[in-house]
Amino acid sequence: MPKLNDTGVYQLKNGYWGFRYAIVVNNKRVERKRNLDEQGNPYKTKTSAVKARRTMIEQERNSQVVKSKTVRVTVQQVYNEYCEFGRAGKAYATIVKQDSL
């Protein structure tokens, strides 16, 4: 049976378990500590804390990779795109009023 990597897993004073981890993703250091699972229940065994730690690290790495850089757009660009594509079904009076702005 393979030994679990229990680095960062520790026992609390009340007998439950917690974990911490620090990883570098996209040149940013991410540090987290957890004593409770997603439902708010404490980790009762060391094995459950180790598995949860491993899962959280994988989620952190995957979520950071998926994020893309936000593209900055001016109000004028948004308005021009709206004029081109967004007001096709609007009433004539509405289009005239929008053009006066």
N, CA and C atoms as an extended XYZ file, in Angstrom:
303
Properties=species:S:1:pos:R:3:atomname:S:1:resname:S:1:resid:I:1 pbc="F F F"
N         0.839       -1.172        0.000 N   MET     1
C         0.000        0.000        0.000 CA  MET     1
C         0.890        1.242        0.000 C   MET     1
N         0.666        2.197       -0.925 N   PRO     2
C         1.519        3.376       -0.990 CA  PRO     2
C         1.251        4.301        0.202 C   PRO     2
N         2.303        4.924        0.700 N   LYS     3
C         2.183        5.845        1.828 CA  LYS     3
C         1.677        7.195        1.316 C   LYS     3
N         0.716        7.760        2.027 N   LEU     4
C         0.186        9.063        1.647 CA  LEU     4
C         1.164       10.155        2.039 C   LEU     4
N         1.289       11.162        1.202 N   ASN     5
C         2.133       12.304        1.499 CA  ASN     5
C         1.368       13.208        2.455 C   ASN     5
N         1.742       13.190        3.732 N   ASP     6
C         0.992       13.945        4.738 CA  ASP     6
C         1.652       15.270        5.108 C   ASP     6
N         2.453       15.813        4.209 N   THR     7
C         3.070       17.112        4.444 CA  THR     7
C         1.984       18.173        4.531 C   THR     7
N         2.019       18.990        5.551 N   GLY     8
C         1.046       20.071        5.708 CA  GLY     8
C        -0.219       19.668        6.423 C   GLY     8
N        -0.350       18.407        6.828 N   VAL     9
C        -1.528       17.941        7.535 CA  VAL     9
C        -1.194       17.902        9.023 C   VAL     9
N        -2.076       18.428        9.858 N   TYR    10
C        -1.809       18.487       11.287 CA  TYR    10
C        -3.080       18.206       12.077 C   TYR    10
N        -2.894       17.779       13.319 N   GLN    11
C        -4.025       17.467       14.181 CA  GLN    11
C        -4.312       18.658       15.079 C   GLN    11
N        -5.586       18.975       15.209 N   LEU    12
C        -6.014       20.091       16.037 CA  LEU    12
C        -6.135       19.646       17.491 C   LEU    12
N        -6.287       20.588       18.409 N   LYS    13
C        -6.393       20.263       19.833 CA  LYS    13
C        -7.642       19.455       20.155 C   LYS    13
N        -8.694       19.641       19.373 N   ASN    14
C        -9.940       18.918       19.624 CA  ASN    14
C        -9.958       17.520       18.998 C   ASN    14
N        -8.872       17.104       18.370 N   GLY    15
C        -8.777       15.759       17.804 CA  GLY    15
C        -9.068       15.684       16.318 C   GLY    15
N        -9.643       16.727       15.755 N   TYR    16
C        -9.903       16.742       14.325 CA  TYR    16
C        -8.620       17.105       13.578 C   TYR    16
N        -8.712       17.144       12.245 N   TRP    17
C        -7.529       17.361       11.421 CA  TRP    17
C        -7.708       18.586       10.543 C   TRP    17
N        -6.610       19.191       10.155 N   GLY    18
C        -6.598       20.327        9.249 CA  GLY    18
C        -5.389       20.219        8.339 C   GLY    18
N        -5.324       21.101        7.357 N   PHE    19
C        -4.174       21.100        6.457 CA  PHE    19
C        -3.888       22.497        5.960 C   PHE    19
N        -2.676       22.677        5.465 N   ARG    20
C        -2.275       23.922        4.843 CA  ARG    20
C        -1.431       23.588        3.626 C   ARG    20
N        -1.391       24.528        2.685 N   TYR    21
C        -0.519       24.357        1.530 CA  TYR    21
C        -0.143       25.721        0.979 C   TYR    21
N         0.989       25.753        0.323 N   ALA    22
C         1.471       26.963       -0.343 CA  ALA    22
C         2.065       26.521       -1.673 C   ALA    22
N         1.505       27.035       -2.777 N   ILE    23
C         1.990       26.689       -4.106 CA  ILE    23
C         2.186       27.975       -4.901 C   ILE    23
N         2.928       27.875       -5.970 N   VAL    24
C         3.147       29.008       -6.866 CA  VAL    24
C         2.461       28.692       -8.191 C   VAL    24
N         1.509       29.552       -8.560 N   VAL    25
C         0.772       29.385       -9.809 CA  VAL    25
C         0.811       30.708      -10.545 C   VAL    25
N         1.271       30.686      -11.782 N   ASN    26
C         1.389       31.904      -12.602 CA  ASN    26
C         2.210       32.976      -11.892 C   ASN    26
N         3.325       32.560      -11.296 N   ASN    27
C         4.244       33.454      -10.595 CA  ASN    27
C         3.616       34.164       -9.405 C   ASN    27
N         2.553       33.594       -8.830 N   LYS    28
C         1.935       34.140       -7.627 CA  LYS    28
C         1.877       33.032       -6.576 C   LYS    28
N         2.243       33.380       -5.364 N   ARG    29
C         2.217       32.411       -4.273 CA  ARG    29
C         0.814       32.359       -3.690 C   ARG    29
N         0.263       31.159       -3.588 N   VAL    30
C        -1.080       30.940       -3.062 CA  VAL    30
C        -0.946       30.121       -1.790 C   VAL    30
N        -1.414       30.681       -0.669 N   GLU    31
C        -1.357       29.992        0.616 CA  GLU    31
C        -2.777       29.813        1.140 C   GLU    31
N        -3.090       28.609        1.596 N   ARG    32
C        -4.416       28.313        2.124 CA  ARG    32
C        -4.299       27.426        3.353 C   ARG    32
N        -5.248       27.578        4.282 N   LYS    33
C        -5.389       26.709        5.447 CA  LYS    33
C        -6.843       26.288        5.523 C   LYS    33
N        -7.090       25.022        5.816 N   ARG    34
C        -8.463       24.525        5.918 CA  ARG    34
C        -8.583       23.596        7.122 C   ARG    34
N        -9.676       23.743        7.852 N   ASN    35
C       -10.015       22.840        8.937 CA  ASN    35
C       -11.360       22.173        8.704 C   ASN    35
N       -12.122       22.706        7.742 N   LEU    36
C       -13.465       22.208        7.469 CA  LEU    36
C       -13.599       21.858        5.994 C   LEU    36
N       -14.465       20.893        5.690 N   ASP    37
C       -14.704       20.534        4.296 CA  ASP    37
C       -15.744       21.471        3.688 C   ASP    37
N       -16.194       21.193        2.460 N   GLU    38
C       -17.128       22.071        1.754 CA  GLU    38
C       -18.471       22.198        2.459 C   GLU    38
N       -18.871       21.161        3.200 N   GLN    39
C       -20.148       21.194        3.913 CA  GLN    39
C       -20.029       21.819        5.298 C   GLN    39
N       -18.818       22.190        5.706 N   GLY    40
C       -18.628       22.807        7.008 CA  GLY    40
C       -18.324       21.809        8.109 C   GLY    40
N       -18.082       20.565        7.765 N   ASN    41
C       -17.765       19.540        8.746 CA  ASN    41
C       -16.258       19.416        8.908 C   ASN    41
N       -15.790       19.150       10.139 N   PRO    42
C       -14.341       18.998       10.332 CA  PRO    42
C       -13.845       17.674        9.750 C   PRO    42
N       -12.558       17.642        9.435 N   TYR    43
C       -11.950       16.400        8.948 CA  TYR    43
C       -11.695       15.503       10.150 C   TYR    43
N       -12.331       14.339       10.168 N   LYS    44
C       -12.252       13.451       11.327 CA  LYS    44
C       -11.056       12.521       11.274 C   LYS    44
N       -10.521       12.267       10.083 N   THR    45
C        -9.373       11.373        9.958 CA  THR    45
C        -8.258       12.070        9.199 C   THR    45
N        -7.058       11.585        9.431 N   LYS    46
C        -5.891       12.127        8.749 CA  LYS    46
C        -5.975       11.849        7.260 C   LYS    46
N        -6.463       10.658        6.899 N   THR    47
C        -6.577       10.285        5.494 CA  THR    47
C        -7.516       11.220        4.739 C   THR    47
N        -8.639       11.577        5.360 N   SER    48
C        -9.576       12.481        4.687 CA  SER    48
C        -8.964       13.866        4.506 C   SER    48
N        -8.162       14.313        5.470 N   ALA    49
C        -7.503       15.612        5.344 CA  ALA    49
C        -6.449       15.584        4.238 C   ALA    49
N        -5.708       14.474        4.127 N   VAL    50
C        -4.685       14.349        3.086 CA  VAL    50
C        -5.336       14.358        1.707 C   VAL    50
N        -6.421       13.618        1.554 N   LYS    51
C        -7.113       13.572        0.259 CA  LYS    51
C        -7.708       14.930       -0.095 C   LYS    51
N        -8.279       15.615        0.893 N   ALA    52
C        -8.856       16.931        0.643 CA  ALA    52
C        -7.767       17.937        0.262 C   ALA    52
N        -6.602       17.842        0.902 N   ARG    53
C        -5.487       18.723        0.579 CA  ARG    53
C        -5.052       18.516       -0.861 C   ARG    53
N        -4.905       17.266       -1.253 N   ARG    54
C        -4.490       16.951       -2.620 CA  ARG    54
C        -5.514       17.488       -3.624 C   ARG    54
N        -6.801       17.315       -3.326 N   THR    55
C        -7.868       17.795       -4.208 CA  THR    55
C        -7.853       19.319       -4.317 C   THR    55
N        -7.672       20.000       -3.184 N   MET    56
C        -7.656       21.458       -3.196 CA  MET    56
C        -6.483       22.008       -3.998 C   MET    56
N        -5.328       21.371       -3.894 N   ILE    57
C        -4.160       21.820       -4.656 CA  ILE    57
C        -4.417       21.668       -6.155 C   ILE    57
N        -4.993       20.550       -6.552 N   GLU    58
C        -5.302       20.342       -7.974 CA  GLU    58
C        -6.322       21.357       -8.472 C   GLU    58
N        -7.349       21.629       -7.671 N   GLN    59
C        -8.349       22.618       -8.062 CA  GLN    59
C        -7.725       24.005       -8.207 C   GLN    59
N        -6.839       24.339       -7.292 N   GLU    60
C        -6.172       25.644       -7.340 CA  GLU    60
C        -5.329       25.779       -8.602 C   GLU    60
N        -4.593       24.745       -8.928 N   ARG    61
C        -3.770       24.797      -10.139 CA  ARG    61
C        -4.623       24.897      -11.389 C   ARG    61
N        -5.709       24.141      -11.452 N   ASN    62
C        -6.570       24.144      -12.638 CA  ASN    62
C        -7.339       25.452      -12.763 C   ASN    62
N        -7.800       26.006      -11.655 N   SER    63
C        -8.578       27.242      -11.733 CA  SER    63
C        -7.695       28.413      -12.139 C   SER    63
N        -6.445       28.436      -11.716 N   GLN    64
C        -5.545       29.524      -12.074 CA  GLN    64
C        -5.148       29.468      -13.532 C   GLN    64
N        -5.046       28.289      -14.101 N   VAL    65
C        -4.626       28.145      -15.489 CA  VAL    65
C        -5.739       28.598      -16.428 C   VAL    65
N        -6.998       28.379      -16.057 N   VAL    66
C        -8.124       28.673      -16.926 CA  VAL    66
C        -8.366       30.169      -17.066 C   VAL    66
N        -8.029       30.943      -16.043 N   LYS    67
C        -8.302       32.375      -16.088 CA  LYS    67
C        -7.556       33.032      -17.236 C   LYS    67
N        -8.254       33.905      -17.939 N   SER    68
C        -7.631       34.638      -19.032 CA  SER    68
C        -7.564       36.114      -18.664 C   SER    68
N        -6.736       36.828      -19.360 N   LYS    69
C        -6.554       38.235      -19.073 CA  LYS    69
C        -7.754       39.022      -19.591 C   LYS    69
N        -8.212       39.972      -18.803 N   THR    70
C        -9.351       40.794      -19.165 CA  THR    70
C        -8.918       41.835      -20.188 C   THR    70
N        -9.711       41.955      -21.229 N   VAL    71
C        -9.417       42.911      -22.291 CA  VAL    71
C       -10.125       44.221      -21.961 C   VAL    71
N        -9.389       45.295      -21.976 N   ARG    72
C        -9.969       46.602      -21.690 CA  ARG    72
C       -10.610       47.171      -22.954 C   ARG    72
N       -11.809       47.732      -22.776 N   VAL    73
C       -12.567       48.284      -23.881 CA  VAL    73
C       -13.110       49.638      -23.436 C   VAL    73
N       -13.111       50.611      -24.320 N   THR    74
C       -13.636       51.939      -23.986 CA  THR    74
C       -15.147       51.954      -24.168 C   THR    74
N       -15.765       52.968      -23.593 N   VAL    75
C       -17.214       53.117      -23.713 CA  VAL    75
C       -17.597       53.347      -25.165 C   VAL    75
N       -16.780       54.086      -25.883 N   GLN    76
C       -17.064       54.357      -27.287 CA  GLN    76
C       -17.074       53.062      -28.104 C   GLN    76
N       -16.139       52.157      -27.831 N   GLN    77
C       -16.107       50.885      -28.547 CA  GLN    77
C       -17.350       50.053      -28.247 C   GLN    77
N       -17.776       50.049      -26.996 N   VAL    78
C       -18.985       49.308      -26.624 CA  VAL    78
C       -20.203       49.906      -27.311 C   VAL    78
N       -20.297       51.241      -27.324 N   TYR    79
C       -21.427       51.902      -27.957 CA  TYR    79
C       -21.459       51.649      -29.457 C   TYR    79
N       -20.302       51.708      -30.104 N   ASN    80
C       -20.256       51.452      -31.546 CA  ASN    80
C       -20.676       50.016      -31.864 C   ASN    80
N       -20.255       49.084      -31.043 N   GLU    81
C       -20.673       47.693      -31.255 CA  GLU    81
C       -22.171       47.543      -31.043 C   GLU    81
N       -22.711       48.243      -30.030 N   TYR    82
C       -24.154       48.208      -29.802 CA  TYR    82
C       -24.894       48.807      -30.997 C   TYR    82
N       -24.401       49.912      -31.526 N   CYS    83
C       -25.065       50.538      -32.672 CA  CYS    83
C       -25.052       49.605      -33.884 C   CYS    83
N       -23.981       48.877      -34.041 N   GLU    84
C       -23.853       48.007      -35.206 CA  GLU    84
C       -24.713       46.740      -35.078 C   GLU    84
N       -24.725       46.144      -33.886 N   PHE    85
C       -25.383       44.834      -33.744 CA  PHE    85
C       -26.607       44.834      -32.833 C   PHE    85
N       -26.693       45.751      -31.886 N   GLY    86
C       -27.689       45.644      -30.833 CA  GLY    86
C       -29.002       46.343      -31.060 C   GLY    86
N       -29.062       47.328      -31.933 N   ARG    87
C       -30.321       48.054      -32.046 CA  ARG    87
C       -31.073       47.771      -33.344 C   ARG    87
N       -30.894       46.595      -33.839 N   ALA    88
C       -31.558       46.233      -35.096 CA  ALA    88
C       -33.072       46.209      -34.957 C   ALA    88
N       -33.606       45.751      -33.849 N   GLY    89
C       -35.056       45.629      -33.697 CA  GLY    89
C       -35.700       46.783      -32.965 C   GLY    89
N       -34.981       47.872      -32.730 N   LYS    90
C       -35.512       49.005      -31.976 CA  LYS    90
C       -36.386       49.879      -32.870 C   LYS    90
N       -37.253       50.639      -32.227 N   ALA    91
C       -38.127       51.559      -32.947 CA  ALA    91
C       -37.310       52.723      -33.513 C   ALA    91
N       -37.830       53.330      -34.571 N   TYR    92
C       -37.119       54.417      -35.233 CA  TYR    92
C       -36.875       55.577      -34.280 C   TYR    92
N       -37.862       55.913      -33.461 N   ALA    93
C       -37.728       57.038      -32.530 CA  ALA    93
C       -36.627       56.758      -31.496 C   ALA    93
N       -36.499       55.538      -31.084 N   THR    94
C       -35.461       55.170      -30.117 CA  THR    94
C       -34.079       55.337      -30.728 C   THR    94
N       -33.932       54.908      -31.975 N   ILE    95
C       -32.635       55.038      -32.646 CA  ILE    95
C       -32.282       56.512      -32.834 C   ILE    95
N       -33.245       57.343      -33.199 N   VAL    96
C       -32.993       58.775      -33.368 CA  VAL    96
C       -32.579       59.401      -32.038 C   VAL    96
N       -33.250       59.022      -30.947 N   LYS    97
C       -32.920       59.562      -29.638 CA  LYS    97
C       -31.507       59.131      -29.225 C   LYS    97
N       -31.147       57.875      -29.480 N   GLN    98
C       -29.805       57.392      -29.131 CA  GLN    98
C       -28.729       58.100      -29.954 C   GLN    98
N       -29.046       58.408      -31.219 N   ASP    99
C       -28.062       59.111      -32.048 CA  ASP    99
C       -27.851       60.545      -31.583 C   ASP    99
N       -28.873       61.155      -30.946 N   SER   100
C       -28.736       62.521      -30.478 CA  SER   100
C       -27.816       62.612      -29.265 C   SER   100
N       -27.611       61.494      -28.583 N   LEU   101
C       -26.729       61.515      -27.399 CA  LEU   101
C       -25.347       61.525      -27.865 C   LEU   101
